[in-house]
Amino acid sequence: MKTAQKANITKKRQRKADKINPSLQGKYNDQPLFQDKVNRANHLLKTVGIPKF
């Protein structure tokens, strides 16, 4: 019984999180948010490469 309730709670949370606010669509496209982190990550990918698992 507890697992069914737990699954139901996670589904409710997931549905709420999956919704995208249409007013935010394209709002931040022109702003360089976290640009320094993106540049560092690109530099690491170019120098070290993609890790092999």
Phi, psi and omega in degrees: 000321182293324180292325178293320178293320180295318179295322180294319179295317181293325177295319179297316179295320182293319179298320181293322183283335183284345182285137180248132180284118183294338180288343179269355183296114177078006184291324186253018182294325184272351183266130180278073179287132179056036184296324179295323178290322178294318179296319180294318179295319178295321178297316178296321178294324179288322184276316185265319182100179180281132179293145180261129180257000000 
